[in-house]
Amino acid sequence: MDAHVRRNLRDPVTVDQLAAVAGFSHSQHLSTAFRRARGSSPSQYRAAR
């Protein structure tokens, strides 16, 4: 997964905002790609950090 996305999950931006910046048309597309690459959802990743 793109390091930019992982880095920005530490910031107080929403997953919707992050998806738009990363070029995803919907936050669900980002969540699916993230889960496949990292084995957890963006929210789970954020909570674990």
C-alpha positions in Angstrom: 0.0 0.0 0.0 1.2 3.5 -0.7 3.2 4.9 2.1 1.4 8.2 1.6 -1.9 6.6 2.6 -0.4 4.9 5.7 1.3 8.2 6.8 -1.9 10.2 6.4 -3.9 7.7 8.5 -2.0 9.1 11.4 -3.5 12.6 10.7 -7.0 13.6 11.7 -8.4 13.4 8.1 -11.4 11.3 7.3 -11.0 8.1 5.1 -13.2 9.9 2.6 -10.8 12.8 2.4 -7.8 10.5 2.1 -9.5 8.4 -0.6 -10.1 11.6 -2.7 -6.5 12.7 -2.3 -5.2 9.2 -3.2 -7.3 9.2 -6.3 -10.0 6.7 -5.3 -13.5 7.6 -6.5 -15.1 6.2 -3.3 -13.7 5.6 0.2 -14.8 1.9 0.0 -12.4 1.4 -2.9 -9.6 2.7 -0.7 -10.7 0.5 2.2 -10.8 -2.6 0.0 -7.3 -1.9 -1.5 -5.9 -1.2 2.0 -7.4 -4.3 3.5 -5.9 -6.5 0.7 -2.5 -4.9 1.1 -2.3 -4.6 4.9 -4.8 -7.2 6.2 -6.9 -4.7 8.1 -9.2 -1.8 7.4 -7.9 1.8 7.5 -9.9 2.3 10.7 -8.4 -0.8 12.3 -4.9 0.4 11.2 -5.5 3.8 12.6 -6.8 2.4 16.0 -3.7 0.2 16.4 -1.4 3.1 15.9 
